[in-house]
Amino acid sequence: MEQEYDLVVIGTGVAGSDIAWHCRDAGMRVAITDHRDYGGTCALRGCVPKKVLAGTAETVARVSNQQGNGISGGVSIDWPQLVTFVRSFTEPIPQRKEERFRRAGVETYHGSARFMGPNRVAIGDDTLTARYIVIATGAHPRPLGVPGEDLVTPSDDFFYLEALPERIVFIGGGYISFELAHVAARAGSSVTILQRSGRALSGFDSEIVDRVVLASQEAGIDVRVNMPVLSLERNTAGLRVRAGKKGKEKTFDADMVVHGAGRVSAIEGLDLAAGGVETGRRGIAVNEYLQSVSNPAIYVAGDANAKSPQLTPVAVRDAHVVVDNILHGNTRTADYSVVPSAVFTTPPIASVGLTEEAAKERGIEYIVNAGDLSARFTNRSIGEKHAGYKLLIDGDSHRVLGAHLIGPHAEEVINVFALAIRHGLTVDDLTLDGIPWAYPSHTYDIIHMVHPLVRK
């Protein structure tokens, strides 16, 4: 059957959903499709289930840290019960989201979309023509390209395991591996992380990373660097992973090997060539308006946009950019200059703005203020010994250039520094003279982070 629309959206994650709803509100005839359950990565296979698991791991860690400080007796994770709790968040989402689309007047389809021309896509037996088509298909695990790759468990499946294996190896030393490794370790599994290069969590400040690696090791996680995975095979005891640099290969035995080696835009199968959509090494080639450079009818948002950091709030902002440009012409550009990010380990780490490496590469003059906050009563009172900060400050203006944190609620406090960088605030603006922060709180500890830099 042939149908004609103003807009067809491919993908029902946060980016695609927001675009569909806003354009429908503006009076456009809109259709949306997904080849998986409606909801996208964040709601079903990422942020939401991850935060539920991370919250449980944090509880276990907090009780452990407080032994002898008024707390006695341990707690443990009941994995099947925890997974049931996770499902209570995720299982209602697909039906609820599809019903919301229908109430809004967005027509829903199920199936993989494939371009049949610049303005046409096929979904099963249906052919849809539209003035605009938005690709918001998200991302999927990066191909490993090693023998035995089919034995690897996608990180998506980790959230719904019926039982947690005794021995787990995580491939890759990024967000996914560290967050899930902390959960698994707190749940009693023997955990190993294999990072191909000499440094884990490469997008974060190296000194902060060193501290979270130490915290990981103390939680029982074996973090190995310079361990590119070479092959996987099944044996009588489970799985065996061979990894390492040439001449220094090692083997690691596991009951499960989880893919945490990064994700790439999920655009295979769209037949982009048939749509006249130009691609590059990292995905679809788009201009500053998130529009295809070769087909002006096509826009890209969220993780499918290779230029965009793969973070949910960024996907939402991508969606707003695309909506404005579809409705009002290309007037709004994407800006990824200030994007706070966090890794939900126990304790978490967070970052925004320039790292020292980035500042040096750009030739930006800066001064560093770094320190330890574990003795602050906000951290000592909960038994957290891994807490600290590094700030990069412009030496002349005292504007905040970058902030890198580890410790409880780092994922919240980092947003204050993001606001400061976005609006050109100085360290003076962050003192009690600028804002009387609520006390006692972890945000109040900003006073101690900036105090040596405040103008006299």
N, C-alpha and C positions, 0 to 999 in steps of 0.2 A: 504494500500500500504506500502511496506517495502522500506526504504531508508537507505543508509549507509553513514556516515560522519566521519571526523576526530574529530569533536567537535560539541556537542549540548549544547547550552546555554539556561537555563530556567530562563527567566526574562529579561525585556528590559529597566531596569533602568540604571543609570550611570555605575554601575559595569558590568552588563551583556553586555551592549552595547560596552563598551571599550574592553572587552575581545573578543567579536565577531569580531570587526573591526581589532584589532591588529593581531589576529590569522589568519584571512582571508588575511591580508597583507603579512603574512609570508608564504602564499601558502596553508594553510589548507582548506579543504572543511568544511564549517561551516553552521549550522542551528541554528535558534533562535526562541523561542516561548514565548507567554504571554497569560494568560487567561483574561487579561484586555487590555485596550487600550495601544498601544505602548508608552513608555515614562517613566514609573515608578513613584514612589512616589514623588521624588524631583521636577520633571518637571510639574507634573499634580496635585498632592495632597499634596505638602509640600513646599519646599524652594521657588519656583518661585511664586506661588500665595500668599504665606505668605508674602514675601518681598514686593509685590505690595500693599497688605493691610496695612502692617506695615508702608510703606512710606506715605500712606495717613493719618494714625493715627498720625504719627510724624508731619505732616504738621499742622493738627488741634491743636496738643499740642503746637507746636511752636508759632502759632498765639495766643493761649490762654496765654502762658507764657509772651508774649510781649505786652499784653494790658497795656497801660499807658506808654510804653517805645517807643513811636513813632508809635504804631499800635493801631488803634481803629476799632471796628466792628468785629464781629465774623465770622467764617466760619463753615460750617456743611458738613457732609458726605451725598451724594446722593447715597444710597446703591445700587439701581438697576443700576445706571450709573457706579458705582465702579465695580460691578460684571461683567458688560459688558467689562470694561477695563481689568479685570483679564482674561476673556475669550479670549481677543485678544492676550494674551501671550500663553495660554495653548491649545486652540483649534487647532492651526495648527500643534502642535507637533506630534501627532500620525502618521498622513499621511506623514509628512516630514521625520520622523525617519524611517518609513518603506521603503520609497522611497530611502533613503540613504543606507539602508541595501541592497536593491536590486541592486542599482548601484555598490555597492562594491562586489556583488556576494555572499552575505550571503542569504541563503534561509530562508524565513519567514513562520512561522506557527501561527495559532491562536487556543488557547485552553489550557486546563490544562494538564500538563504532569504527567504521572504516570509510575513509574518504573515497568518493566516487567522482569528485570534481572539485573546483575551487570553493563551491558553496553547497556541496551535497555530501551527505554521509549515509551509509547503509547501516542499519541496526537490525540484524536478523532479516525478516522478510519486509521490513519497512525501509523506505528511502525518505530522508528528511532534507529539505532544501531550506536555507536560511540566509538572511542578509549578513548575519554575523555568526561565527562559530567560536566558542571559547574552549580551549584545551586546558582542563584542570584535572588531569589524570593522576596526579600525585607522583610518588616515586616507589621503587621496589629495590630489593637488595642488589648490590653491584655484583655482576658475574665474577666468580673467583678465578675461573680458567685453570683449574688444577684437576688432576685425576681424582676421581672419587667425590667430586663436588655434589653429586646427587645425594650423598649421605649426610649433608649438612642440613640442620633444621633452621628454617627462617625464623628470625626474631619475632615475627608476627605470631608464631605458634606458641611461643614461650608462655604467653599470658594465660593460656588455656590448657596447659599440661595437666593431665589427670593425676600424675604423680611426678615428683621432682627427682631426677636421677641423682645417684650418689656422686658421680664424677662428671663435671661439665667443663668443656673447653670452649671459650669464646674466641672467635677469630676476629681480630681487629681491636684496636685500643682507642675507640672513640666513645661518644655518648652512649650508644646502645649497649656496648659490652660492659662498660663500667656500671651503668645503672642497673642492668639486670644481674651482673655479677654480685653486686652488693646485696640484692634481694636473695639470690641463691645461697650466698655464703651465710647470711643471717638465718636462712631456713635449714642450714645444716649440710649443704652440699660442699664437696671439695671442688674448688673453682680455680681455673687457670685462664689468664688472658694472654693471647699471643698477638703482639704488635709487630707489624712488618718492619717498621723503621726504628730508629733509636729513641723515639720519643712518643709517648702516648698523648692523647688529647691535644693534638698539635695546634688547634686554634686558640688555646688558652695560654696564659703566662706560664713560663717554664717553672718558675719557683713555686707557684700555686699548685701546678701539676705535681711537682715533687712531693708536696705535702699530702695531696689526695692519694698519691700512689702509696705513701707511707701508711696512711690511714687504711687503705685497701689491704695492704700486707698485714697490718695488725688485725684486720677482720678475717684473716685467713685466706686471702686471695693471692695467688701466685701470679705476679705480673712479669711477663717476659718481653723484652724488647729485642729488636733485630732478629725477629722470628717470622719471616715470611712463610706462609704455609705452602708446602710443596706437593703434598698428596694426602689423601685419606683412604683408609681401607678398613674393611670389617674383619675382625678375627674372633676367635672363640670367646674372648673376654669382653668384646664390645667393639669399640672403634679405636683405631690408632691413627694419630696425626703425625706426619713428618714435616718438620719445619726447621728453618735456620738458614744462615748464609752458607755459601759453598764451602765445604770442608768442615763446617761446624754444625751439621745437621743433628737434631735431636728428635726423639719420638715422645709423644704424649698419649697416654691411654685415657679413654673416656667412655662414658655410657651415652653421652650426647655431645654433639658439636654444634654450636649455635653461630649463625652468621651475624656478626656485628661489624662488618668491614665496610660500612657506608652504603648509601643508596644513590641511585641515579634516576633521572626522569623516566617515567613509565610511558613511553610513547611508541614502543614497538607494536606492530600490528595495526596502527592507524593508517598505514599506507599514505604517509604524508606526501610522497612524491606525486600521487594522483591528485592531491589537493593543491599542488604547486607551493608547498610549504618547504622552504629551505631549512636544512639542518646543518649543524656544525659538530665539532668533536664532543661537545657537552650537551647537545640537544637542539631544540628549535632556536633558530636565529631570530631574535626580536630586537626592536628598537627601544628607545627610552620610554615609549608609551606602552610597552609590553605587547606590541603589535608585530606580527610576522613581517619580516623585511621583504618578503616576496609575494605575500598574499594579504592585502589590507583587510580582508574579511575575517582574518584569524587573529585572535588574542590568546595570550597564554598567562596563566596565573598559578600561584602556589608552587608546590614542589616540581611540577612539570616545567616550570620556568628555570632553566639552568643557571640564570644569573642570580636567582633569589636564594638567600639562606633558607635551608629546609627547616623552618620554624613556623608554628601555627600562627602567631601574631603577624608574621611577615606575610603569610598567605592571605590573611584577612585584609591586610593593607593593599596587597596586590589586587585583591578583588575590588576594593574601593577605587583604585586607579583605573582598572578596566571598565568598571561601571561608568565612571565619569567620562571616560574617553568614548565609550559607545554612545552614551546619551547626549554628549555635548561636543563631540569632536575631540581630537587629540590635544587636550589642554593640560593634562596632568602627567607628570613623569614619576617613575619609581625612584625611591631614595633609600639606599641601604647603609647610609653612613653611620647611623646610630641604632644598633640592634643589640639589646641586652640578651644574653643567653646564660643558661644554667645547666649544670649536670646534677641530677638528683641522686647523688651518692649520699652516704652518711659519714661525715657531714657533706652538704652540697658545696659546689664551687660555682662561681658566677663571674661574668666578665662583660664589660662594655667599653667601647672606644679603642684607643690605640694600645697595643702591646709595645714593649720596648723594641722588639725586633722590627715592628712596623714603623715605629717612629724613626728608628735609625735608617731604615731603607728610604724613607721620605725626606730625610735630612731635617727633621723637626727637632728643635732644641727643647729639652724638657728637664725637669728635675723629678727625682723619685722620692717618695716617702713610703716606707714599708715598715711593717711591724707585726708583732704577735699580740693577739687578743685573748689568749687562753687564760690569762690571769684575771681578766675582767670578770666581775662576779656574774655577769650575764651568762658567761660560758662556764666558769668554775662551778656555779651553782647547779649546773646540770651535768657536770662531769665531762665536758667536752674540751679535750686538750688540743684539738686541731682547729684553730681559729686564727685568722690573720688577714692581712691586706697588703696590697701594693697600689699606690696611686701615682699616676703620671700627671704632672702639673706644668703648665706653661710658666717658665721662669719670670717672664716680664709681667704678664697680665694676671697670673695666678688662676687662670681658667683651668678647669678639670679637662684633661685630654683622654684619660683612661682610668679604669678602676677594675681591680681584680681581687676577688674575695674568696675566702674559704671559712666555713663555719655555719652554725645554725642560722637559718633564715637569710642566708646569703642571697637566695633567689628573690627575696623581697627587697632587701636593702639595695641591691644593684639597680633597682628601678629609680631610686633617688639619684644615683650618679648618672643614669641615662638621661633623666630630666635635666640635670645640671649641664651635661655636655650638649644636649640639644639646644638649650637656651643660653649657652655661654656663661653659666654661673661660675663664680670664683669660689675658692675655699673659704673666703670671708663670708660669702652668702650662706655657707653651710654650718656656720658656728651658731652659738646661742644668740648672738646679736642678730643673726639673720633669721633663724627659726628656733623657737624654744621646743625642741623635740620632746615627745612624750617620754617620761622617765619612770621606772627603768625599762628600757627596750633595747633591742639590738640596733635599731636605727639611731638611738642616742649615741651609740658607740662611734658614729661618724665624727663626733666632736673629738674623740681621741685619735682618730685617723688623720684629721686635718690640723690638729692643734700646733704642731711644730712649724706649719707653713703659714699660719695666720699672720697678717701684717700687724706689726706693733704700733 
